[in-house]
């Protein structure tokens, strides 16, 4: 029965993620909380780490940054204990994005660099591209134009090579914003048109 509780918790995590994608925030949060409780009562309590990243993202998106940080930090500890380097890198990327949103720029940059090193180590090109794209936005927001473009282009190359069309579109739109800020309006228009073509 206890093992079955962990299996039910896994199903609730998937249902919560689906509800989150559809914008049903309260439903998703309830599902995540129920899943966490079931995991903690099961013989496989370490599997709670599967829900922590989802819950942290939900808290972050709804402005509950302290709750998000606790969830991401707990996930990070759990992934390290399980020696799951791929998930560790993803959790670090989530923390870095949170640090950026809460104005802790130096800490965000350090954490992104740690996440990037892990993504490269384990060959997680998708997460590497996402982290590079987020780091490029951090560079833009802190006025480092050269690094912004260079990092965006590295992220874009990964997204294009891996067929991550949605991420490619986001990156092209962000690159367009960078070009506009730099007064490069022809480049901005070209990049924006490429983004629109992907999202049409």
N, C-alpha and C positions, 0 to 999 in steps of 0.2 A: 504493500500500500504506500509506503514511504517513497519507494522508487517511482511508483506511478505518479506521485505528487510532483516529482522533478520533471517527468514527461509532460504532465499537464502544464507545469510552469513554462516549459519551452513553447508549448502551443499558445499560451497567453502572451508570451513575448512577441510572437509572430503576429497575433491579433492586435496587440498594442501598437506595433510598428505600422500595421496597415491602417489602423484608426488615426494614428499620427499623420500619416501621409495624406489622409483625407480631411485633415483639419479638425478631427474630433478629439480635442485636447483632453477634456475631462475624462472621456472614455479611455483614452490611451493611458493617462496617468493612473487610473484605477486598475487597469490591466497590468501595468508595470509593477505597481505596489503589491498586488495580489501574487504576481509571479515571484517577486522577491521574498515574500513571506513563505511561499511554498518551497522555494529553493533552500531557505534557511532551516526549514523543518526536515528536509530530506537528508539522506546519507551523503548526498553530493552537493553540499552547501557551496562548494567552490564554484559551482555552475551559476551562481547568482551573478557572476561577472558578465554573463551574456546579456543581462538586462540593464546593467549599470550605464553602459554607453548610450543606449536608447533613452533611458530616463534622464541622463545628463543633458543630452541634446534637447529634449523637451523642456527641461528647466531653463536652459540657456535661451531658447527661442522665446520663452514667455517671461524673460527678464528676472528670473530667480537665480541670480548668479552664484550666491553662496551655496544653494542646494546643488547646482550644476557642478560647482568645483568639488564639493564633497563626493558626488557620484563619480566624477572622472578620476579623482585621486584614489578612491577605493578600488575602482576598476584597474587602475595602473598597478596598485599593490598586488591585486589578485592575479593579473597577467604575469607579473614578475615571479610570483610564487609558483605559478604553473609553467614558467619558462616558455611562455607563448610570446615570442618576440614580435610577430606580425601584429597581434592585438595590442601589445605594449606600444608599438609605434603609432597605431591609430589613436590610442588613448592620449598619447603625448601631443599629437596633432590637435585633438579636441581641446586639451588644456591650453595649448598655445593660442588657439582662436579665442578662447575665453579670456585669457590674459590681455589679448589685443583689445577686445571689446570693453574691458574694464580699465584700460589705460596703462597697463603694466608692460610697456613696450619692450624694455630690455629683457625682461623675463620671458616675454612671448618669443622674441627673436632667438634667445638661447634654447628655448624648448622646441621651436621649429627645427633648429639645427640638429638637435638630438633625435627628433622624429625622422628627419631626412636621412640621417646616418643609418637608422634602423631599417627604414624602407629600402634603402639601397642594399643593405646587408642581406635582407630576406628576399629581395627581388620583387617587392610589392610596388609595381610601376603605377598602378592606379592611385594608391595612397600617396606615392611620391609626387605625382602630378597635382593632386589636390593640395598637398602641403606647400608645394612651390607656388601654386596660384594664390594661396592665402598669404604666403610670405611676400609675394609681389605687391599685393594690396597694402600690406603693412609698410613696405618701402615707399609706395606712392603716398600714403597718408603721412609719412614722416619726411617727405620732400626729397627722396633719393631717386631721382629720375633715371639715372643710368642703370642702377640695380633693378629698378622697377621693370624696365623694358627687357633687360637681359633675363630676369627671372620669369617674367611672363612668357617669353619666347621658349624657354626651356620647358615650362609647364605645357605650353601649347603643342610643342613637338611630341611630348609624351601622350597627350590626349588624342592627337591626330593619329599617331602610330597605333594606339590601342583601340581606336574606334569609339572612344568615349565622347559621342557627339554632343550630348547635353553639356558636359563639362567644357568641351571645346567652344561651344557657343557662349558660355559664361565668360570664359577666358578672353574671347575675341571682343565681347562687350566691355570687359574691364580694360582691355588694351586700348579700345577706342576712347574710353574715359581718360586714360593716361595721355594719349595723343592730343586730345582736346585741351587738357590742362597745359600741355607743352606748346600749344599754338600750332600743332601740326594737323590742320583741319582736313587736308586731303587724305592723310593716313587714317585719321579718325573715321572719316566717312567710309573708306574702303573696309576697315575692320568692322564697323557697325553693320555694313551691308552683308558681310560674310556671316556675322552673328545672326542677322535676321533670316538669312537663307537657311540656316540650321534650324531655327525655331519655327519656321513656317510649316 
